Amino acid sequence: MLSNYNILKVFNIPMKIICIGRNYLDHIAELHNEKPDDMVVFMKPQSALHFKSDPWFIPDFSKEIHYECEIVVKISKNGKHIQPKQASTFYEEISLGIDFTARDLQTHLKQKGLPWERAKAFDNSAVLGEFQSKANYDLNNLSFEFKKNGTSVQVGNSSNMIYNIDAIIVEISKFFTLNKGDLVYTGTPAGVAAISIGDRYEGFLEGKSVFHLDIR
């Protein structure tokens, strides 16, 4: 069995994982957060990556891990200070993923004014689905669905993003050089909730299943 490190080398993904928070108004409302004045950006290390076919084991440092399903973009070439007209040329593939969040730990860290990394960037916290060609989709009206044990619990559409994919790429490239293979998690809609042992999750991009995951 390949280690995560060797899988990254074979498939050239990812160099880094960049995530956007609070990018859907309904999700902001459900967590009783304020709409931010600026884009919320955080990062996960390579060790956070979890491939769709492996079971996911609940870590022992949290009693309230939440799922957050979202559109994921894979960067296709290197770029810095990317301009709006060129942003769409920096990615060719999209998918869905899960940004697992230790909500109890995140709440504690936020109350203390501390960074979120322990709640957001822990091992296997970034589930990654099967990539699809962006040419097959309308990225301004891209629907997706997340099912828990066969029941739909999150339904989203890219048209409801505060910042669309191109705007995200423009903004983050001001601060970080984007490299081929980087992943961008674009934010989650409403419907997040705690996970439980025995759950089975499945993500659908315009009706096509791109990942399934068993919680152990």
C-alpha positions in Angstrom: 0.0 0.0 0.0 1.4 3.4 -1.0 2.0 5.9 1.8 0.4 9.3 1.5 3.8 10.7 0.6 4.3 8.3 -2.3 0.7 8.8 -3.5 1.4 12.6 -3.6 4.5 12.0 -5.7 2.7 9.6 -8.1 -0.3 11.8 -8.7 1.4 15.1 -8.3 -1.1 16.3 -5.6 -0.9 18.4 -3.7 1.9 20.7 -2.7 -0.3 22.6 -0.3 -4.0 22.7 0.6 -5.6 26.2 0.8 -9.0 26.5 2.3 -11.7 29.2 2.3 -14.0 29.7 5.3 -17.3 31.5 5.6 -18.0 31.5 1.8 -21.7 30.8 2.0 -24.1 33.1 3.8 -26.3 30.2 5.0 -23.4 28.5 6.6 -22.3 31.7 8.3 -25.8 32.0 9.7 -26.1 28.4 11.0 -22.9 28.8 13.1 -24.0 32.3 14.3 -20.9 33.9 12.8 -20.5 37.4 11.3 -20.0 37.9 7.6 -16.3 38.7 7.3 -15.1 41.9 5.6 -12.3 40.0 3.9 -11.8 36.5 2.6 -11.2 33.9 5.3 -8.1 31.8 4.3 -6.4 29.0 6.2 -4.2 26.1 5.2 -3.8 22.4 5.8 -0.5 20.4 5.4 0.0 17.5 3.0 -0.6 15.1 5.9 -4.2 16.3 6.1 -5.0 14.7 2.8 -7.3 11.6 3.0 -8.2 9.7 -0.2 -11.8 8.8 -0.8 -11.5 5.0 -0.8 -10.1 4.6 2.7 -12.2 4.5 5.9 -11.9 7.5 8.2 -11.1 7.0 11.9 -12.4 9.5 14.5 -9.4 11.0 16.4 -9.4 10.9 20.2 -8.8 14.6 20.7 -12.3 15.8 19.9 -15.8 14.8 20.8 -17.4 16.9 18.1 -15.9 16.5 14.6 -18.1 18.1 11.9 -18.2 17.3 8.2 -18.1 20.2 5.7 -18.5 19.2 2.1 -17.3 21.6 -0.6 -16.0 22.1 -4.1 -12.3 21.5 -4.6 -10.1 22.9 -7.4 -6.8 21.5 -8.4 -4.2 24.1 -9.6 -2.8 23.1 -13.0 0.2 25.5 -13.3 2.4 27.8 -11.2 1.3 31.4 -10.7 1.7 34.5 -8.5 -0.3 37.7 -8.5 -2.8 36.1 -10.9 -5.0 38.6 -12.7 -8.8 38.1 -13.0 -8.7 37.6 -16.7 -6.2 34.8 -16.3 -7.6 33.1 -13.2 -9.6 30.5 -15.0 -6.5 29.2 -16.9 -4.9 28.0 -13.6 -7.2 25.1 -13.1 -8.6 22.4 -15.3 -10.2 19.9 -12.8 -12.7 20.1 -10.0 -14.0 17.7 -7.4 -15.7 17.6 -4.0 -14.0 17.1 -0.7 -14.7 17.2 3.1 -13.1 19.7 5.4 -13.3 17.9 8.7 -13.4 20.3 11.6 -12.9 19.6 15.3 -15.7 22.0 16.2 -15.3 21.8 20.0 -11.6 22.5 19.7 -12.1 25.3 17.2 -14.6 27.0 19.5 -12.1 26.8 22.4 -9.3 28.2 20.2 -11.4 31.0 18.9 -12.4 32.0 22.4 -8.8 32.2 23.4 -7.9 34.2 20.2 -5.6 31.4 19.1 -5.0 30.0 15.5 -7.3 27.2 14.2 -4.7 24.7 13.0 -5.3 22.0 15.6 -9.0 22.1 14.8 -8.7 22.3 11.0 -5.3 20.9 9.9 -5.0 17.6 11.7 -4.1 14.4 9.9 -6.7 13.1 7.4 -8.9 16.3 7.8 -9.1 16.9 4.1 -11.0 14.2 2.2 -10.5 14.3 -1.6 -12.9 13.0 -4.2 -12.4 12.0 -7.9 -11.5 14.8 -10.1 -13.6 15.8 -13.1 -12.8 18.0 -16.1 -14.1 21.6 -15.5 -15.1 21.7 -19.2 -18.1 19.5 -18.4 -19.6 22.0 -16.0 -20.9 25.5 -15.6 -18.7 26.7 -12.8 -21.0 29.7 -12.1 -23.9 27.3 -11.5 -22.3 24.2 -10.2 -24.5 22.1 -7.9 -23.4 19.5 -5.4 -24.9 17.3 -2.7 -23.6 15.5 0.4 -25.5 12.5 1.7 -25.2 10.9 5.2 -26.4 7.4 5.4 -28.4 7.9 2.1 -30.1 11.1 3.3 -29.2 14.5 1.8 -27.8 16.8 4.5 -25.9 19.4 2.4 -26.9 20.9 -0.9 -24.9 23.7 -2.4 -24.4 25.7 -5.6 -21.4 27.7 -6.7 -23.7 30.6 -7.6 -24.2 31.1 -3.8 -20.5 31.6 -3.0 -19.6 35.0 -1.7 -16.3 34.6 -3.6 -16.3 32.5 -6.8 -13.5 30.3 -7.8 -11.7 32.8 -9.9 -11.9 35.5 -7.2 -10.4 33.0 -4.7 -7.5 32.3 -7.0 -6.8 36.0 -7.6 -6.9 36.8 -3.8 -4.8 33.9 -2.5 -2.2 34.3 -5.3 -1.4 37.7 -3.8 0.1 36.0 -0.8 1.0 32.5 -1.8 2.6 31.3 -5.0 0.3 28.7 -6.4 2.0 25.5 -7.6 0.8 22.8 -9.9 -1.0 20.2 -7.8 -2.1 22.6 -5.1 -5.7 22.1 -3.9 -8.2 24.8 -3.1 -11.2 24.0 -0.9 -13.7 26.7 -1.6 -16.0 26.7 1.4 -19.1 24.8 2.6 -22.8 25.6 2.5 -25.3 25.1 5.4 -26.0 21.6 6.8 -22.8 20.8 8.7 -23.1 18.5 11.7 -21.2 16.1 13.9 -20.0 12.7 12.6 -20.6 9.3 14.3 -19.0 5.9 14.1 -20.9 3.9 11.4 -21.8 6.9 9.2 -21.4 6.5 5.5 -21.0 9.6 3.4 -21.2 10.2 -0.3 -20.6 13.3 -2.4 -22.3 14.1 -5.7 -21.1 16.7 -8.2 -24.1 17.5 -10.6 -25.5 14.2 -9.7 -22.3 12.2 -10.2 -20.8 10.4 -7.2 -17.2 11.5 -6.7 -16.5 10.1 -3.2 -17.8 7.8 -0.5 -16.5 7.4 3.0 -17.1 5.1 5.9 -16.6 6.5 9.5 -15.0 4.1 11.9 
